[in-house]
Amino acid sequence: MNLVSWTIGLPLVPLRGLLALARVLQDEAEQQLYSPAQVRRELEEVAAARAAGEMPEGEAERTEEQIIERLLPDQSEAVDG
């Protein structure tokens, strides 16, 4: 890398670092969101809330469906592919 391109690229270093950090945070968030252990924990919380009467039956079923759908592949991709 020559001096000119290094000098021009220097102001972009913080931006590159920020973008790298954003990628790491996104990967970690997706890992946690789609983790089977996390899904199981959320389903157990819904079941406990339902058993304690804190969550109506219909809401519990909708919540469980939303949690389980995170593990399933996107249906639009399956149709397109």
LODOGU-267508 format. One record per residue: x, z, y of N, C-alpha, C, O in turn; residue in one letter. Coordinates in steps of 0.02 Angstrom, whole numbers, padded with zeros to 5 digits, always signed. Layout:
// residues N
XZYXZYXZYXZYA
...
***
This chain:
// residues 81
+00043+00000-00058+00000+00000+00000+00045+00000+00062+00090+00042+00068M
+00033-00046+00107+00076-00050+00166+00051-00001+00219-00003+00029+00213N
+00089+00008+00271+00076+00057+00323+00010+00043+00359-00027+00090+00376L
-00006-00020+00371-00067-00038+00407-00129-00019+00366-00175+00013+00392V
-00131-00039+00304-00190-00023+00263-00195+00052+00251-00251+00078+00246S
-00139+00086+00246-00141+00159+00237-00169+00192+00299-00209+00238+00294W
-00148+00169+00358-00172+00197+00422-00246+00183+00431-00283+00226+00454T
-00268+00124+00414-00339+00107+00420-00381+00146+00369-00436+00167+00385I
-00355+00155+00310-00392+00190+00257-00393+00265+00264-00435+00298+00234G
-00347+00294+00303-00343+00366+00310-00407+00398+00335-00427+00450+00308L
-00441+00371+00385-00503+00403+00407-00559+00402+00354-00607+00440+00360P
-00553+00360+00303-00604+00357+00251-00593+00407+00196-00637+00414+00152L
-00538+00442+00195-00523+00490+00141-00577+00544+00136-00599+00558+00081V
-00598+00575+00191-00651+00626+00184-00716+00597+00156-00750+00630+00117P
-00733+00535+00174-00793+00503+00149-00787+00491+00073-00834+00502+00036L
-00729+00468+00052-00718+00457-00020-00723+00523-00058-00752+00526-00113R
-00695+00576-00030-00700+00642-00061-00772+00666-00066-00793+00694-00117G
-00810+00655-00013-00880+00674-00012-00920+00635-00064-00962+00664-00099L
-00907+00571-00070-00942+00530-00120-00923+00551-00191-00966+00552-00235L
-00860+00569-00202-00840+00593-00268-00874+00658-00285-00897+00668-00341A
-00879+00703-00236-00914+00766-00246-00988+00755-00261-01017+00788-00304L
-01019+00708-00225-01089+00693-00237-01100+00667-00308-01150+00684-00340A
-01054+00625-00333-01060+00600-00401-01055+00656-00452-01093+00658-00501R
-01009+00702-00441-01000+00759-00487-01063+00802-00487-01086+00823-00540V
-01090+00816-00427-01151+00857-00423-01211+00823-00456-01251+00855-00489L
-01217+00757-00447-01271+00720-00478-01265+00722-00554-01315+00733-00589Q
-01205+00712-00580-01195+00714-00652-01212+00782-00680-01245+00787-00732D
-01191+00835-00646-01205+00903-00670-01280+00918-00668-01307+00947-00714E
-01314+00897-00614-01386+00907-00609-01423+00871-00664-01469+00898-00694A
-01404+00808-00678-01436+00771-00732-01423+00802-00800-01467+00804-00842E
-01362+00827-00810-01346+00860-00873-01391+00921-00884-01417+00932-00938Q
-01400+00960-00831-01442+01020-00837-01515+01001-00844-01551+01034-00882Q
-01537+00951-00808-01608+00932-00811-01628+00907-00880-01682+00922-00904L
-01584+00868-00911-01601+00837-00975-01573+00875-01035-01576+00851-01091Y
-01545+00934-01024-01517+00974-01078-01572+00998-01124-01622+01026-01101S
-01565+00988-01190-01616+01013-01237-01625+01089-01231-01681+01113-01240P
-01572+01125-01218-01578+01198-01210-01621+01215-01149-01662+01261-01152A
-01611+01179-01095-01651+01191-01035-01724+01173-01047-01769+01209-01025Q
-01736+01118-01081-01804+01097-01096-01839+01150-01139-01896+01169-01126V
-01804+01175-01190-01832+01226-01233-01848+01289-01193-01901+01319-01202R
-01803+01309-01149-01813+01369-01108-01875+01361-01064-01915+01407-01057R
-01883+01302-01034-01941+01289-00991-02006+01290-01032-02056+01317-01009E
-02004+01261-01092-02064+01262-01134-02082+01333-01155-02140+01350-01158L
-02031+01374-01169-02043+01444-01186-02074+01482-01127-02117+01524-01136E
-02051+01467-01066-02079+01498-01006-02152+01480-00997-02193+01522-00980E
-02168+01417-01009-02238+01395-01003-02280+01430-01056-02336+01452-01041V
-02255+01434-01117-02292+01467-01171-02303+01541-01155-02357+01567-01168A
-02253+01573-01127-02260+01644-01110-02311+01653-01053-02351+01700-01055A
-02309+01608-01003-02357+01612-00948-02428+01600-00973-02475+01632-00950A
-02434+01553-01019-02500+01539-01048-02525+01599-01087-02584+01619-01080R
-02483+01630-01128-02502+01687-01168-02520+01747-01125-02564+01787-01142A
-02486+01754-01068-02500+01810-01023-02560+01797-00978-02581+01841-00940A
-02587+01736-00981-02644+01719-00940-02626+01702-00868-02669+01700-00825G
-02561+01690-00856-02538+01674-00789-02546+01600-00772-02542+01581-00714E
-02557+01559-00823-02563+01487-00813-02623+01462-00852-02630+01475-00912M
-02668+01426-00818-02726+01398-00854-02705+01348-00908-02651+01317-00903P
-02746+01341-00958-02730+01298-01015-02714+01226-00994-02665+01197-01017E
-02755+01197-00951-02745+01128-00930-02679+01119-00893-02643+01070-00904G
-02664+01166-00849-02601+01162-00811-02541+01170-00858-02490+01136-00849E
-02547+01213-00907-02493+01224-00956-02480+01160-00996-02423+01141-01007A
-02534+01127-01017-02526+01065-01055-02492+01010-01013-02448+00975-01037E
-02514+01003-00950-02483+00953-00906-02409+00969-00894-02367+00924-00894R
-02394+01032-00884-02324+01052-00873-02282+01038-00935-02226+01012-00929T
-02308+01053-00993-02272+01040-01055-02259+00965-01064-02205+00945-01084E
-02309+00924-01049-02301+00851-01054-02247+00826-01007-02206+00784-01026E
-02246+00852-00946-02195+00831-00897-02125+00851-00921-02078+00812-00913Q
-02119+00910-00949-02054+00933-00974-02031+00889-01031-01972+00869-01033I
-02075+00874-01078-02057+00834-01137-02041+00762-01117-01997+00731-01147I
-02076+00735-01068-02064+00666-01046-01993+00656-01021-01968+00600-01023E
-01961+00708-00996-01892+00701-00972-01845+00682-01028-01794+00649-01016R
-01862+00701-01090-01818+00685-01147-01830+00616-01175-01788+00588-01210L
-01888+00587-01160-01905+00521-01186-01875+00466-01143-01871+00474-01082L
-01855+00411-01174-01829+00355-01134-01883+00327-01088-01942+00331-01104P
-01862+00299-01033-01908+00270-00985-01945+00212-01018-01914+00166-01043D
-02011+00215-01019-02052+00165-01052-02047+00097-01018-02052+00046-01052Q
-02036+00095-00952-02030+00031-00918-01967-00006-00940-01967-00068-00943S
-01914+00031-00954-01853+00000-00979-01863-00028-01049-01837-00082-01065E
-01902+00007-01090-01914-00015-01158-01954-00080-01158-01943-00124-01200A
-02001-00086-01111-02043-00146-01108-02000-00205-01082-02005-00260-01108V
-01959-00192-01031-01918-00245-01001-01863-00267-01049-01846-00326-01051D
-01835-00220-01087-01777-00235-01128-01797-00261-01193-01754-00277-01235G
***
